[in-house]
Amino acid sequence: MTVTTVTGRSLAPDLARGVMLLAIAVAHAPVFATGTAFGVLDGVAAFLDHLLAHNQARPMFVLMFGYALGQFAHRHQVRGGDWGSLKKLLRRRSRWLIVIGFVHGVLLPVDIIAVYGLTLLMLVPLVRARDSVLCWTAALTLLPAVLVTSGPVLLALTGAVDVAGAGIMPADLGSHLLSGLQMWPVKTVLGTIDIVPGMMLGIWAARRRVLDEPERHRTLLRRVTVICLGVALAGRLPGALLLSGVWTPPAPWAAVLVHTLTGYAGGIGLAALMGLIATRSRPGPLTAALAALGRRSLTFYLFQSAVFLALFYPFTLDLSDDVGFAAAFGIALAIGAVSIVLATWLHRTGHRGPMEVLLRRLTYGRRNTTA
């Protein structure tokens, strides 16, 4: 029997998205911290961030985006929709994602929403492509994705760039917005390369309802969890030690590339682990709370950004110079805790996430907004 939430949704995809949001908060918060103090706690937090979240949360985010596309296509087909109408809906959805992501990306340097929208707009036909096309597309784009994602870190190792977003933030709002407008097109276009491999695998997994019906795929999920998380831990350990300043391996560039590459395995493994957890017949309160958060992932992804904007920027509370890695890690955990509480409250009061409601209305129009 498939474990579902009280709304009739499968538990595992929402649970995976909830855990993904916590990992995204942990990965993003240190970007805005430029405090010079670096004690033992900062070192531990940096190591944990680079081992568990940095360049691993994003692949999981992308995988679940692809899975959502597969779910979207499946529901459309079940309702009797044809491919022509599905294409129109997907293109409309992608254009609105670009609009939402544009506003978000101008304000913060960590947007992925517009990247999702642009990638989907370009690759709508692949939503119904043959499985072999999905797998080959994922395989052929994996190396370019790793190189693009690793590029800023590799440049930072040479001292050519500063990867900390807070370190380059203009002091006033006007200059900040202008800088965001200038950088947004480049970041969005380059970011599409990073999206494709996980997006293709997510669509493939959704077709098989791997997370929608995890009890049918328990053996597969168990194998993927063990293999992918094992590969991720082994492959990411040297990079985590390097990036946290603990140890410099003989070939730092190789450690960075392997760190990014095995982050894709880690993202897949974490999603599979959530599928296994969801096979429990009676999910606990924490599982239910994380699923409530995951069901409102767009809303609380933007909520995270609003908190970062309020705390760290020179024209807001300007805390970036006063916050080290450990404090940023703590702030990320606090944001996650508050998000869980708010999502649980929305769930119990019968409310969807406001951004989910908005995106659905923009996609479908006023009809079927509660479906």
ZIPE-V646776 format. One record per residue. N is the residue number from 1. RES is the residue in three letters. SS is DSSP state (H for helix, E for strand, L for the rest). Layout:
n=N res=RES ss=SS
n=N res=RES ss=SS
//
This chain:
n=1 res=MET ss=L
n=2 res=THR ss=L
n=3 res=VAL ss=L
n=4 res=THR ss=E
n=5 res=THR ss=L
n=6 res=VAL ss=L
n=7 res=THR ss=L
n=8 res=GLY ss=L
n=9 res=ARG ss=L
n=10 res=SER ss=E
n=11 res=LEU ss=H
n=12 res=ALA ss=H
n=13 res=PRO ss=H
n=14 res=ASP ss=H
n=15 res=LEU ss=H
n=16 res=ALA ss=H
n=17 res=ARG ss=H
n=18 res=GLY ss=H
n=19 res=VAL ss=H
n=20 res=MET ss=H
n=21 res=LEU ss=H
n=22 res=LEU ss=H
n=23 res=ALA ss=H
n=24 res=ILE ss=H
n=25 res=ALA ss=H
n=26 res=VAL ss=H
n=27 res=ALA ss=H
n=28 res=HIS ss=H
n=29 res=ALA ss=H
n=30 res=PRO ss=H
n=31 res=VAL ss=H
n=32 res=PHE ss=H
n=33 res=ALA ss=L
n=34 res=THR ss=L
n=35 res=GLY ss=L
n=36 res=THR ss=L
n=37 res=ALA ss=L
n=38 res=PHE ss=L
n=39 res=GLY ss=L
n=40 res=VAL ss=H
n=41 res=LEU ss=H
n=42 res=ASP ss=H
n=43 res=GLY ss=H
n=44 res=VAL ss=H
n=45 res=ALA ss=H
n=46 res=ALA ss=H
n=47 res=PHE ss=H
n=48 res=LEU ss=H
n=49 res=ASP ss=H
n=50 res=HIS ss=H
n=51 res=LEU ss=H
n=52 res=LEU ss=H
n=53 res=ALA ss=L
n=54 res=HIS ss=L
n=55 res=ASN ss=L
n=56 res=GLN ss=L
n=57 res=ALA ss=H
n=58 res=ARG ss=H
n=59 res=PRO ss=H
n=60 res=MET ss=H
n=61 res=PHE ss=H
n=62 res=VAL ss=H
n=63 res=LEU ss=H
n=64 res=MET ss=H
n=65 res=PHE ss=H
n=66 res=GLY ss=H
n=67 res=TYR ss=H
n=68 res=ALA ss=H
n=69 res=LEU ss=H
n=70 res=GLY ss=H
n=71 res=GLN ss=H
n=72 res=PHE ss=H
n=73 res=ALA ss=H
n=74 res=HIS ss=H
n=75 res=ARG ss=H
n=76 res=HIS ss=H
n=77 res=GLN ss=H
n=78 res=VAL ss=H
n=79 res=ARG ss=L
n=80 res=GLY ss=L
n=81 res=GLY ss=L
n=82 res=ASP ss=L
n=83 res=TRP ss=H
n=84 res=GLY ss=H
n=85 res=SER ss=H
n=86 res=LEU ss=H
n=87 res=LYS ss=H
n=88 res=LYS ss=H
n=89 res=LEU ss=H
n=90 res=LEU ss=H
n=91 res=ARG ss=H
n=92 res=ARG ss=H
n=93 res=ARG ss=H
n=94 res=SER ss=H
n=95 res=ARG ss=H
n=96 res=TRP ss=H
n=97 res=LEU ss=H
n=98 res=ILE ss=H
n=99 res=VAL ss=H
n=100 res=ILE ss=H
n=101 res=GLY ss=H
n=102 res=PHE ss=H
n=103 res=VAL ss=H
n=104 res=HIS ss=H
n=105 res=GLY ss=H
n=106 res=VAL ss=H
n=107 res=LEU ss=H
n=108 res=LEU ss=L
n=109 res=PRO ss=L
n=110 res=VAL ss=L
n=111 res=ASP ss=L
n=112 res=ILE ss=L
n=113 res=ILE ss=H
n=114 res=ALA ss=H
n=115 res=VAL ss=H
n=116 res=TYR ss=H
n=117 res=GLY ss=H
n=118 res=LEU ss=H
n=119 res=THR ss=H
n=120 res=LEU ss=H
n=121 res=LEU ss=H
n=122 res=MET ss=H
n=123 res=LEU ss=H
n=124 res=VAL ss=H
n=125 res=PRO ss=H
n=126 res=LEU ss=H
n=127 res=VAL ss=H
n=128 res=ARG ss=H
n=129 res=ALA ss=L
n=130 res=ARG ss=L
n=131 res=ASP ss=H
n=132 res=SER ss=H
n=133 res=VAL ss=H
n=134 res=LEU ss=H
n=135 res=CYS ss=H
n=136 res=TRP ss=H
n=137 res=THR ss=H
n=138 res=ALA ss=H
n=139 res=ALA ss=H
n=140 res=LEU ss=H
n=141 res=THR ss=H
n=142 res=LEU ss=H
n=143 res=LEU ss=H
n=144 res=PRO ss=H
n=145 res=ALA ss=H
n=146 res=VAL ss=H
n=147 res=LEU ss=H
n=148 res=VAL ss=H
n=149 res=THR ss=H
n=150 res=SER ss=H
n=151 res=GLY ss=H
n=152 res=PRO ss=H
n=153 res=VAL ss=H
n=154 res=LEU ss=H
n=155 res=LEU ss=H
n=156 res=ALA ss=H
n=157 res=LEU ss=H
n=158 res=THR ss=L
n=159 res=GLY ss=L
n=160 res=ALA ss=L
n=161 res=VAL ss=L
n=162 res=ASP ss=L
n=163 res=VAL ss=L
n=164 res=ALA ss=L
n=165 res=GLY ss=H
n=166 res=ALA ss=H
n=167 res=GLY ss=H
n=168 res=ILE ss=H
n=169 res=MET ss=L
n=170 res=PRO ss=L
n=171 res=ALA ss=L
n=172 res=ASP ss=L
n=173 res=LEU ss=H
n=174 res=GLY ss=H
n=175 res=SER ss=H
n=176 res=HIS ss=H
n=177 res=LEU ss=H
n=178 res=LEU ss=H
n=179 res=SER ss=H
n=180 res=GLY ss=H
n=181 res=LEU ss=H
n=182 res=GLN ss=H
n=183 res=MET ss=H
n=184 res=TRP ss=H
n=185 res=PRO ss=H
n=186 res=VAL ss=H
n=187 res=LYS ss=H
n=188 res=THR ss=H
n=189 res=VAL ss=H
n=190 res=LEU ss=H
n=191 res=GLY ss=H
n=192 res=THR ss=H
n=193 res=ILE ss=H
n=194 res=ASP ss=H
n=195 res=ILE ss=H
n=196 res=VAL ss=H
n=197 res=PRO ss=H
n=198 res=GLY ss=H
n=199 res=MET ss=H
n=200 res=MET ss=H
n=201 res=LEU ss=H
n=202 res=GLY ss=H
n=203 res=ILE ss=H
n=204 res=TRP ss=H
n=205 res=ALA ss=H
n=206 res=ALA ss=H
n=207 res=ARG ss=H
n=208 res=ARG ss=L
n=209 res=ARG ss=L
n=210 res=VAL ss=L
n=211 res=LEU ss=L
n=212 res=ASP ss=L
n=213 res=GLU ss=L
n=214 res=PRO ss=H
n=215 res=GLU ss=H
n=216 res=ARG ss=H
n=217 res=HIS ss=H
n=218 res=ARG ss=H
n=219 res=THR ss=H
n=220 res=LEU ss=H
n=221 res=LEU ss=H
n=222 res=ARG ss=H
n=223 res=ARG ss=H
n=224 res=VAL ss=H
n=225 res=THR ss=H
n=226 res=VAL ss=H
n=227 res=ILE ss=H
n=228 res=CYS ss=H
n=229 res=LEU ss=H
n=230 res=GLY ss=H
n=231 res=VAL ss=H
n=232 res=ALA ss=H
n=233 res=LEU ss=H
n=234 res=ALA ss=H
n=235 res=GLY ss=H
n=236 res=ARG ss=H
n=237 res=LEU ss=H
n=238 res=PRO ss=H
n=239 res=GLY ss=H
n=240 res=ALA ss=H
n=241 res=LEU ss=H
n=242 res=LEU ss=H
n=243 res=LEU ss=H
n=244 res=SER ss=L
n=245 res=GLY ss=L
n=246 res=VAL ss=L
n=247 res=TRP ss=L
n=248 res=THR ss=L
n=249 res=PRO ss=L
n=250 res=PRO ss=L
n=251 res=ALA ss=L
n=252 res=PRO ss=H
n=253 res=TRP ss=H
n=254 res=ALA ss=H
n=255 res=ALA ss=H
n=256 res=VAL ss=H
n=257 res=LEU ss=H
n=258 res=VAL ss=H
n=259 res=HIS ss=H
n=260 res=THR ss=H
n=261 res=LEU ss=H
n=262 res=THR ss=H
n=263 res=GLY ss=H
n=264 res=TYR ss=H
n=265 res=ALA ss=H
n=266 res=GLY ss=H
n=267 res=GLY ss=H
n=268 res=ILE ss=H
n=269 res=GLY ss=H
n=270 res=LEU ss=H
n=271 res=ALA ss=H
n=272 res=ALA ss=H
n=273 res=LEU ss=H
n=274 res=MET ss=H
n=275 res=GLY ss=H
n=276 res=LEU ss=H
n=277 res=ILE ss=H
n=278 res=ALA ss=H
n=279 res=THR ss=L
n=280 res=ARG ss=L
n=281 res=SER ss=L
n=282 res=ARG ss=L
n=283 res=PRO ss=L
n=284 res=GLY ss=L
n=285 res=PRO ss=H
n=286 res=LEU ss=H
n=287 res=THR ss=H
n=288 res=ALA ss=H
n=289 res=ALA ss=H
n=290 res=LEU ss=H
n=291 res=ALA ss=H
n=292 res=ALA ss=H
n=293 res=LEU ss=H
n=294 res=GLY ss=H
n=295 res=ARG ss=H
n=296 res=ARG ss=L
n=297 res=SER ss=H
n=298 res=LEU ss=H
n=299 res=THR ss=H
n=300 res=PHE ss=H
n=301 res=TYR ss=H
n=302 res=LEU ss=H
n=303 res=PHE ss=H
n=304 res=GLN ss=H
n=305 res=SER ss=H
n=306 res=ALA ss=H
n=307 res=VAL ss=H
n=308 res=PHE ss=H
n=309 res=LEU ss=H
n=310 res=ALA ss=H
n=311 res=LEU ss=H
n=312 res=PHE ss=H
n=313 res=TYR ss=L
n=314 res=PRO ss=L
n=315 res=PHE ss=L
n=316 res=THR ss=L
n=317 res=LEU ss=L
n=318 res=ASP ss=L
n=319 res=LEU ss=L
n=320 res=SER ss=H
n=321 res=ASP ss=H
n=322 res=ASP ss=H
n=323 res=VAL ss=L
n=324 res=GLY ss=L
n=325 res=PHE ss=H
n=326 res=ALA ss=H
n=327 res=ALA ss=H
n=328 res=ALA ss=H
n=329 res=PHE ss=H
n=330 res=GLY ss=H
n=331 res=ILE ss=H
n=332 res=ALA ss=H
n=333 res=LEU ss=H
n=334 res=ALA ss=H
n=335 res=ILE ss=H
n=336 res=GLY ss=H
n=337 res=ALA ss=H
n=338 res=VAL ss=H
n=339 res=SER ss=H
n=340 res=ILE ss=H
n=341 res=VAL ss=H
n=342 res=LEU ss=H
n=343 res=ALA ss=H
n=344 res=THR ss=H
n=345 res=TRP ss=H
n=346 res=LEU ss=H
n=347 res=HIS ss=H
n=348 res=ARG ss=H
n=349 res=THR ss=L
n=350 res=GLY ss=L
n=351 res=HIS ss=L
n=352 res=ARG ss=L
n=353 res=GLY ss=L
n=354 res=PRO ss=H
n=355 res=MET ss=H
n=356 res=GLU ss=H
n=357 res=VAL ss=H
n=358 res=LEU ss=H
n=359 res=LEU ss=H
n=360 res=ARG ss=H
n=361 res=ARG ss=H
n=362 res=LEU ss=H
n=363 res=THR ss=H
n=364 res=TYR ss=H
n=365 res=GLY ss=L
n=366 res=ARG ss=L
n=367 res=ARG ss=L
n=368 res=ASN ss=L
n=369 res=THR ss=L
n=370 res=THR ss=L
n=371 res=ALA ss=L
//
